[in-house]
């Protein structure tokens, strides 16, 4: 895998970059299969996050506390499993990690469907399955991020694959609630879990057929795994993240950005309803702009990177969060709701640009045998900021109100860009296309 020199990286993102080679027919097939499997699996993942709490309400009569516990169960594995999963992903064949994560998730959701059909679903069982599925989500996401560079060659650009996956996620988030509502209302609660299991099973079958050699061999298994080796490899991944001149500022910026968003998102909802006196219909319209903007952001990411360069696209997509400040001036009425919609859309359109661009950069500069641990280290820090943001936002909101809390969140979002703006990331115009080691 080639690496970027931040002082000299000027490579083009065009398909006809000098030195590029045309993919073989098998490589092209594997690329299409990989993208198809990921898209289907993402649909199942996003669908499950909605279906589980909805079925819990309909079947188990779950209340606020129960729904909160489900949300906690869905996110807990990201804190507990991510670092060990990063070591695992670097030590086994990534095709195997992806295949088994999907296969086991299919079995878990099929079991939930059977339990619902037989009126045997209990709350402890549901929570246990949710935690297990969440752990498999972590493994799959790390394996996916680590495997993508192995599927992309000098012609099939890494950025475009990440953009396509972002689009697939956007469609799943946008239309998943509608699909879930139709299935449950027409065919019963168990149909949601059957659909979920089917998506994971289809993805697993497709992944099993991949023939790319790099996906079928472990990236790092020279030493037998023991407790001391495991700890050493986990530390190696964290050290790599924290000492790398490009990865560290991106990690810090992402953590601050997630902290900001965890404060901003729930407060914006409260602000629109209470301070702007929006009706439920107006609220729905205002928030729907976010889904549309997310899809639009995914669609224009490639253009933005080509115009600004990879590094500047990453930095400016965070800095432009200042646009979200317009909501602070909003007052009750149509104009105020329009400003809130603009604020939400501005934040939403920037998310896929930043995510696709910075992930592409991280994947491009990380050796294959560290890819799983790098992704794990970045995600532990970045996602660890989210629950903190929720608590901080709630505390500030109680003391100062939603408007001031949103202002503070946007200020943090702007500050999130500083580590990147002051680093060598901004010197990177393009990214070197990946080549076989």
Secondary structure per residue as TSV (DSSP state, phi and psi in degrees):
chain	resnum	aa	ss	phi	psi
A	1	X	-	360.0	133.5
A	2	X	-	-84.2	153.1
A	3	X	-	-118.6	156.4
A	4	X	-	-90.5	131.6
A	5	X	-	-93.2	110.6
A	6	X	T	-61.7	-20.1
A	7	X	T	-82.5	-23.2
A	8	X	T	-126.0	-2.8
A	9	X	-	-64.3	112.0
A	10	X	-	-135.8	17.7
A	11	X	-	-68.7	149.7
A	12	X	-	-81.3	155.6
A	13	X	-	-98.2	12.4
A	14	X	S	-75.8	152.8
A	15	X	T	-67.0	-24.5
A	16	X	T	-95.7	27.4
A	17	X	-	-55.7	139.3
A	18	X	T	-55.4	134.7
A	19	X	T	91.8	-6.6
A	20	X	-	-69.5	148.0
A	21	X	-	-121.3	146.5
A	22	X	-	-74.4	140.1
A	23	X	-	-72.3	150.1
A	24	X	-	-72.8	168.9
A	25	X	H	-62.5	-38.6
A	26	X	H	-66.3	-40.6
A	27	X	H	-63.4	-40.8
A	28	X	H	-63.8	-42.7
A	29	X	H	-62.6	-44.3
A	30	X	H	-63.6	-38.2
A	31	X	H	-60.3	-48.0
A	32	X	H	-66.9	-39.7
A	33	X	H	-63.3	-44.0
A	34	X	H	-61.2	-48.5
A	35	X	H	-63.6	-41.6
A	36	X	H	-61.9	-44.9
A	37	X	H	-63.3	-42.9
A	38	X	H	-63.2	-41.5
A	39	X	H	-63.4	-43.9
A	40	X	H	-65.4	-41.6
A	41	X	H	-66.8	-39.0
A	42	X	H	-62.0	-40.7
A	43	X	H	-58.6	-46.5
A	44	X	H	-62.4	-40.4
A	45	X	H	-63.9	-50.8
A	46	X	H	-66.1	-37.6
A	47	X	H	-63.3	-41.6
A	48	X	H	-64.5	-37.1
A	49	X	H	-62.2	-29.3
A	50	X	H	-87.8	-42.1
A	51	X	H	-66.0	-39.2
A	52	X	H	-60.2	-55.0
A	53	X	H	-64.5	-33.2
A	54	X	H	-65.9	-45.3
A	55	X	H	-66.2	-35.1
A	56	X	H	-60.8	-38.8
A	57	X	H	-68.4	-44.5
A	58	X	H	-75.2	-37.2
A	59	X	H	-96.6	-42.0
A	60	X	H	-103.8	1.1
A	61	X	-	54.8	41.7
A	62	X	-	-65.6	141.3
A	63	X	-	-104.4	-159.0
A	64	X	H	-60.4	-43.3
A	65	X	H	-65.0	-40.6
A	66	X	H	-65.9	-41.4
A	67	X	H	-66.3	-39.0
A	68	X	H	-62.5	-39.4
A	69	X	H	-66.5	-37.3
A	70	X	H	-64.4	-43.0
A	71	X	H	-60.8	-40.8
A	72	X	H	-64.3	-42.6
A	73	X	H	-64.6	-33.1
A	74	X	H	-72.2	-30.8
A	75	X	H	-97.4	-20.9
A	76	X	H	-54.2	-44.3
A	77	X	H	-58.9	-27.0
A	78	X	H	-64.7	-28.9
A	79	X	H	-85.9	-35.8
A	80	X	H	-91.4	-30.5
A	81	X	T	-106.6	-18.4
A	82	X	H	-59.4	-50.4
A	83	X	H	-64.0	-48.6
A	84	X	H	-59.6	-37.8
A	85	X	H	-65.5	-33.8
A	86	X	H	-62.9	-41.2
A	87	X	H	-63.9	-43.5
A	88	X	H	-60.6	-46.1
A	89	X	H	-62.5	-31.3
A	90	X	H	-80.1	-11.9
A	91	X	H	-107.7	-11.5
A	92	X	S	-123.3	164.5
A	93	X	B	-61.7	132.2
A	94	X	H	-69.2	-29.6
A	95	X	H	-61.9	-41.0
A	96	X	H	-64.2	-42.0
A	97	X	H	-61.1	-44.9
A	98	X	H	-65.8	-45.3
A	99	X	H	-62.3	-49.0
A	100	X	H	-71.2	-33.1
A	101	X	H	-62.2	-44.2
A	102	X	H	-69.6	-42.0
A	103	X	H	-61.6	-46.1
A	104	X	H	-69.3	-35.7
A	105	X	H	-66.4	-37.4
A	106	X	H	-60.6	-43.3
A	107	X	H	-66.1	-39.3
A	108	X	H	-63.6	-45.8
A	109	X	H	-74.7	-28.6
A	110	X	H	-64.5	-39.4
A	111	X	H	-62.7	-39.8
A	112	X	H	-62.5	-41.2
A	113	X	H	-61.5	-42.5
A	114	X	H	-63.8	-41.9
A	115	X	H	-63.9	-40.9
A	116	X	H	-66.8	-42.5
A	117	X	H	-60.7	-34.6
A	118	X	T	-96.5	11.4
A	119	X	T	53.8	39.3
A	120	X	-	-116.9	8.8
A	121	X	-	-76.4	129.3
A	122	X	-	-117.4	161.6
A	123	X	H	-65.0	-45.8
A	124	X	H	-59.7	-38.5
A	125	X	H	-63.9	-43.8
A	126	X	H	-61.2	-45.3
A	127	X	H	-63.3	-42.5
A	128	X	H	-61.6	-43.4
A	129	X	H	-68.3	-37.1
A	130	X	H	-63.0	-42.5
A	131	X	H	-64.7	-44.3
A	132	X	H	-62.4	-43.7
A	133	X	H	-64.5	-36.1
A	134	X	H	-64.5	-39.3
A	135	X	H	-63.4	-39.7
A	136	X	H	-69.4	-32.4
A	137	X	H	-57.9	-44.1
A	138	X	H	-61.8	-47.9
A	139	X	H	-59.0	-45.0
A	140	X	H	-63.7	-45.8
A	141	X	H	-63.0	-41.7
A	142	X	H	-67.2	-42.1
A	143	X	H	-65.9	-37.9
A	144	X	H	-63.2	-48.9
A	145	X	H	-63.4	-31.5
A	146	X	H	-81.6	-29.7
A	147	X	H	-84.1	-27.4
A	148	X	H	-53.9	-46.1
A	149	X	H	-62.2	-23.5
A	150	X	H	-76.8	-24.6
A	151	X	H	-86.6	-32.9
A	152	X	-	-81.1	135.0
A	153	X	-	-116.4	-163.3
A	154	X	S	-67.5	-12.1
A	155	X	S	-102.8	-37.0
A	156	X	S	-93.0	102.4
A	157	X	-	-72.7	141.0
A	158	X	H	-63.3	-42.6
A	159	X	H	-58.2	-43.5
A	160	X	H	-66.1	-34.5
A	161	X	H	-64.0	-45.2
A	162	X	H	-63.7	-35.9
A	163	X	H	-65.6	-43.9
A	164	X	H	-62.8	-40.7
A	165	X	H	-65.9	-35.8
A	166	X	H	-65.2	-40.5
A	167	X	H	-62.6	-42.0
A	168	X	H	-61.7	-42.0
A	169	X	H	-64.3	-41.5
A	170	X	H	-61.2	-43.2
A	171	X	H	-64.4	-38.7
A	172	X	H	-64.7	-43.5
A	173	X	H	-67.2	-38.4
A	174	X	H	-71.8	-46.8
A	175	X	H	-102.6	-9.2
A	176	X	H	-57.5	-47.3
A	177	X	H	-58.7	-38.1
A	178	X	H	-64.8	-46.7
A	179	X	H	-61.5	-43.9
A	180	X	H	-62.1	-42.8
A	181	X	H	-62.5	-42.3
A	182	X	H	-64.8	-48.1
A	183	X	H	-60.4	-47.8
A	184	X	H	-67.9	-39.4
A	185	X	H	-71.2	-32.7
A	186	X	H	-91.4	-34.1
A	187	X	H	-123.7	0.3
A	188	X	-	97.9	163.3
A	189	X	T	-59.8	-34.6
A	190	X	H	-64.6	-24.0
A	191	X	H	-64.1	-30.1
A	192	X	H	-64.2	-41.7
A	193	X	H	-73.9	-33.2
A	194	X	H	-63.8	-43.8
A	195	X	H	-60.9	-43.8
A	196	X	H	-59.3	-49.9
A	197	X	H	-60.8	-38.9
A	198	X	H	-64.2	-41.8
A	199	X	H	-62.6	-43.8
A	200	X	H	-67.2	-37.8
A	201	X	H	-65.9	-43.1
A	202	X	H	-62.6	-43.8
A	203	X	H	-60.4	-42.8
A	204	X	H	-62.2	-41.9
A	205	X	H	-62.1	-43.2
A	206	X	H	-64.9	-44.9
A	207	X	H	-62.7	-34.7
A	208	X	H	-62.2	-26.0
A	209	X	T	-87.4	-3.6
A	210	X	-	-64.5	138.9
A	211	X	-	-116.3	-0.6
A	212	X	-	-57.4	122.3
A	213	X	G	-58.6	-40.8
A	214	X	G	-64.2	-25.2
A	215	X	G	-82.2	-13.6
A	216	X	G	-103.3	7.5
A	217	X	S	-133.7	146.6
A	218	X	B	-64.1	144.7
A	219	X	S	-81.3	-26.9
A	220	X	S	-156.6	96.5
A	221	X	-	-144.6	37.3
A	222	X	S	-68.6	-34.0
A	223	X	S	-105.3	139.3
A	224	X	-	-59.0	141.3
A	225	X	-	-77.4	123.1
A	226	X	-	-133.3	175.8
A	227	X	H	-61.0	-44.0
A	228	X	H	-67.4	-39.0
A	229	X	H	-66.4	-40.5
A	230	X	H	-60.6	-48.4
A	231	X	H	-62.5	-41.6
A	232	X	H	-62.9	-43.1
A	233	X	H	-69.9	-36.5
A	234	X	H	-64.5	-42.8
A	235	X	H	-64.3	-37.5
A	236	X	H	-60.2	-41.3
A	237	X	H	-65.1	-44.6
A	238	X	H	-65.0	-39.8
A	239	X	H	-63.8	-40.2
A	240	X	H	-61.1	-44.1
A	241	X	H	-63.3	-45.0
A	242	X	H	-79.9	-22.1
A	243	X	H	-100.8	-7.5
A	244	X	-	-77.8	130.5
A	245	X	T	-67.5	-16.3
A	246	X	T	-102.9	-43.5
A	247	X	H	-69.5	-39.0
A	248	X	H	-61.0	-51.0
A	249	X	H	-63.0	-34.2
A	250	X	H	-65.5	-40.9
A	251	X	H	-63.6	-46.0
A	252	X	H	-63.6	-45.0
A	253	X	H	-62.3	-41.5
A	254	X	H	-65.4	-40.2
A	255	X	H	-62.6	-45.1
A	256	X	H	-65.3	-38.4
A	257	X	H	-64.6	-42.9
A	258	X	H	-66.0	-37.4
A	259	X	H	-59.0	-46.4
A	260	X	H	-61.5	-46.8
A	261	X	H	-66.6	-35.0
A	262	X	H	-66.6	-26.8
A	263	X	H	-81.0	-43.2
A	264	X	H	-72.3	-46.8
A	265	X	H	-60.1	-53.2
A	266	X	H	-67.4	-32.9
A	267	X	H	-68.9	-33.7
A	268	X	H	-64.2	-41.4
A	269	X	H	-59.3	-48.3
A	270	X	H	-63.6	-41.0
A	271	X	I	-63.3	-43.1
A	272	X	I	-64.4	-42.7
A	273	X	I	-73.8	-48.2
A	274	X	I	-88.6	-51.2
A	275	X	I	-79.4	-37.1
A	276	X	S	-93.0	-5.1
A	277	X	-	57.3	42.3
A	278	X	-	-77.0	144.9
A	279	X	-	-76.4	163.1
A	280	X	H	-55.3	-37.8
A	281	X	H	-65.2	-44.9
A	282	X	H	-63.7	-38.0
A	283	X	H	-62.5	-45.1
A	284	X	H	-61.0	-41.4
A	285	X	H	-66.0	-42.5
A	286	X	H	-61.7	-44.3
A	287	X	H	-75.8	-26.7
A	288	X	H	-66.1	-23.8
A	289	X	H	-61.1	-28.1
A	290	X	H	-65.0	-42.5
A	291	X	H	-64.7	-43.5
A	292	X	H	-63.6	-43.1
A	293	X	H	-65.4	-36.6
A	294	X	H	-62.3	-45.2
A	295	X	H	-63.2	-40.4
A	296	X	H	-64.6	-41.2
A	297	X	H	-61.6	-40.9
A	298	X	H	-62.7	-40.5
A	299	X	H	-68.3	-30.3
A	300	X	H	-100.3	1.3
A	301	X	H	-57.6	-45.9
A	302	X	H	-60.9	-40.5
A	303	X	H	-65.6	-43.5
A	304	X	H	-61.5	-43.6
A	305	X	H	-65.3	-39.4
A	306	X	H	-65.3	-36.5
A	307	X	H	-78.7	-42.7
A	308	X	H	-95.3	-25.3
A	309	X	-	94.7	154.6
A	310	X	H	-61.8	-48.3
A	311	X	H	-63.9	-45.9
A	312	X	H	-69.2	-32.3
A	313	X	H	-62.5	-39.2
A	314	X	H	-66.4	-49.6
A	315	X	H	-67.4	-46.2
A	316	X	H	-71.9	-28.5
A	317	X	H	-66.3	-24.7
A	318	X	H	-82.6	-44.6
A	319	X	H	-62.0	-35.3
A	320	X	G	-70.0	-1.4
A	321	X	G	-62.0	-11.7
A	322	X	G	-58.3	-24.7
A	323	X	G	-59.5	-30.2
A	324	X	G	-65.1	-13.4
A	325	X	G	-63.8	-20.2
A	326	X	G	-59.0	-26.6
A	327	X	G	-67.3	-25.3
A	328	X	G	-63.2	-28.2
A	329	X	G	-87.0	-2.7
A	330	X	-	-67.5	143.6
A	331	X	-	-125.1	161.8
A	332	X	S	-54.2	142.0
A	333	X	S	125.1	177.5
A	334	X	H	-63.1	-39.7
A	335	X	H	-63.7	-41.9
A	336	X	H	-63.0	-43.6
A	337	X	H	-65.5	-36.7
A	338	X	H	-63.1	-40.6
A	339	X	H	-64.5	-39.3
A	340	X	H	-64.2	-40.2
A	341	X	H	-63.0	-41.5
A	342	X	H	-63.4	-40.9
A	343	X	H	-61.8	-47.0
A	344	X	H	-65.7	-40.3
A	345	X	H	-67.0	-39.1
A	346	X	H	-61.7	-43.6
A	347	X	H	-66.6	-40.6
A	348	X	H	-69.5	-35.8
A	349	X	H	-72.2	-25.0
A	350	X	H	-83.0	-24.8
A	351	X	H	-59.5	-53.3
A	352	X	H	-66.5	-30.3
A	353	X	H	-63.3	-49.1
A	354	X	H	-64.8	-47.3
A	355	X	H	-62.0	-48.1
A	356	X	H	-66.3	-42.0
A	357	X	H	-68.9	-45.8
A	358	X	H	-73.5	-33.5
A	359	X	H	-64.7	-40.9
A	360	X	H	-58.7	-44.3
A	361	X	H	-64.0	-46.4
A	362	X	H	-60.7	-42.7
A	363	X	H	-65.5	-33.0
A	364	X	H	-74.4	-27.2
A	365	X	H	-103.7	-2.9
A	366	X	S	-101.6	130.6
A	367	X	-	-60.5	149.3
A	368	X	G	-58.6	-38.1
A	369	X	G	-75.0	-5.3
A	370	X	G	-114.7	0.4
A	371	X	H	-61.0	-45.3
A	372	X	H	-63.5	-44.8
A	373	X	H	-70.8	-33.5
A	374	X	H	-62.8	-50.9
A	375	X	H	-59.6	-38.5
A	376	X	H	-65.5	-45.2
A	377	X	H	-62.5	-43.9
A	378	X	H	-62.8	-43.5
A	379	X	H	-71.5	-35.3
A	380	X	H	-60.3	-46.2
A	381	X	H	-69.2	-47.5
A	382	X	H	-67.3	-47.1
A	383	X	H	-78.4	-22.6
A	384	X	H	-63.5	-21.3
A	385	X	H	-76.1	-19.2
A	386	X	H	-67.4	-50.1
A	387	X	H	-63.7	-31.9
A	388	X	H	-63.5	-42.4
A	389	X	H	-60.9	-39.8
A	390	X	H	-61.3	-43.5
A	391	X	H	-68.5	-44.6
A	392	X	H	-62.7	-43.8
A	393	X	H	-61.6	-41.5
A	394	X	H	-63.4	-43.0
A	395	X	H	-65.4	-46.2
A	396	X	H	-66.9	-39.2
A	397	X	H	-60.2	-40.9
A	398	X	H	-64.6	-39.8
A	399	X	H	-80.2	-40.2
A	400	X	H	-119.0	-10.6
A	401	X	-	93.8	165.7
A	402	X	H	-67.1	-39.2
A	403	X	H	-62.6	-47.6
A	404	X	H	-68.9	-34.8
A	405	X	H	-64.2	-41.2
A	406	X	H	-63.0	-41.8
A	407	X	H	-58.6	-44.9
A	408	X	H	-64.1	-40.6
A	409	X	H	-62.1	-42.0
A	410	X	H	-68.8	-37.2
A	411	X	H	-60.9	-41.8
A	412	X	H	-63.4	-38.7
A	413	X	H	-62.5	-39.9
A	414	X	H	-67.1	-42.7
A	415	X	H	-62.2	-27.5
A	416	X	H	-62.0	-26.8
A	417	X	T	-75.9	-20.8
A	418	X	H	-61.0	-45.8
A	419	X	H	-56.1	-37.5
A	420	X	H	-74.7	-44.1
A	421	X	H	-61.7	-28.2
A	422	X	T	-95.4	5.9
A	423	X	S	-109.6	176.6
A	424	X	G	-73.4	-5.1
A	425	X	G	-56.7	-37.7
A	426	X	G	-67.6	-15.8
A	427	X	G	-82.7	-9.0
A	428	X	-	-86.2	117.5
A	429	X	-	-87.2	-48.3
A	430	X	S	-128.8	-155.2
A	431	X	-	-145.2	142.7
A	432	X	-	-68.0	134.4
A	433	X	-	-68.9	148.6
A	434	X	-	-76.3	141.2
A	435	X	-	-128.8	158.7
A	436	X	-	-66.1	140.5
A	437	X	-	-64.9	360.0
